[in-house]
Amino acid sequence: MPLAGNPNPIASDPELAELNVTGIEASMSSSVTDAETGVLLLNHALVDWAEYFDPKIDDTLVINNNIKSQLLARHPTMDLNNIIGAYMGITEADPECGNEVARTRTMRGENLGNAWLYETTQCTPCTPVPPATTCTPVCTKQLPASPWGYRYWDALEYLKNRGVKHILIGFPQIISDSVLNLVEIPNQIGKEIGIKTWAKWGTKDYATYPVVGHPFADYWGMWVNTDCGGVPCCFVMGGCGDPARPYPPPIITCPRDDLNQSLAFDLSDYGHLGYDPLIGPPDSNGPVQNQYRGTWAMYKPASGNSCVGHLLAKHVLNAVSCSYTQPCNPVTVIDLAEFKAEPGNRKVIIVWTTGAEIDNAGFNIYRSTEENGTYAKINDELIPAKGSPSDSATYQFIDKPVKNRTTYWYKLEDIDLKGEATMHGLVSAKPGFFSIFKKK
């Protein structure tokens, strides 16, 4: 089927791009200007030869361009040249293994970057040379043009060399949290530009990564064999202080498969890009040589955003009736980390904390004396928003005077900049004189 005249209606829908833009904005840095911010839209391509039947890469380019257009409209001081796209590595002829086609260290040991455009592959027939009876035709495949066709390490090098101070990593091919954005991609980015440059390294993120607070393995390729000819392999970028255990580990067998020791990369403090071991050792306290000196963060997928369901339902209905055109009124994007009510003497203290706020104008508090009763607003004026897409905020509202020994129920309402309301809750508290003596 020709792609012209048969677009993917979901890929081209501006609402899909807006969901991605909102997720990117949620991870922007409040200390870095838009002009010094870069966006890398990273995507999978999966299997080779899919370009014969699957226009996935072409669809991805449509999404990428829509995201870029909306970002520039909402952030006019962003540099359009700092919004780029990239893919993973592929198998290739390996000069260290007799030019056999396999995974290579140059391609980061990966094979998910066959990002060929739909129906662009051209193959030249070949003639077998006797005594052979078969031969392999020579095929040329087409990657997306600039700025969307980078390998991700080249894209990061490009942004680093442009002086970008905060890099946002998006993954438009998914719509909700998965192992890709939570683990795989952070490790791939971390090995290139460092784990200590991750924007959350100083505070960690225990809500997403309990116990450890971060997504990083000791080395990327943690599934590889660890025996290097009878001695433990060295997976430390600065070396292990033993000439018999070099880094990167040597090639033990050819061709290199998934478990080859030489394909592992240290998740180093400040990354492999811009570092040359011949010049000097790395420094755990800061970047050296030409290592990245900014920060980076993963975007936040739409996940539970109600507009995802609206988007899909709209296109299902359009496929049936071709008549559904109502736009989605998105729910305010509030990452509510905590909402609680603490009893006091003739008062209740309502406390809530947001992890992030996007387009939020403020809050209202509603109260009832019955869980399923009628709730009335108790604040006279809108409680103004203090958070941002990248900063958390804590709020407190004291409900007084109230009656002791009566249970009060509360709901929290947030209002976005368009006046749309979203309700959160419930929490309850029973004030009393002896509440002031209770331990916190």
Summary of the structure (lengths in Angstrom):
residues: 440
radius of gyration: 26.7
end to end distance: 66.7
largest distance: 99.4
contacts: 1328
relative contact order: 0.12
helix: 21%
strand: 23%
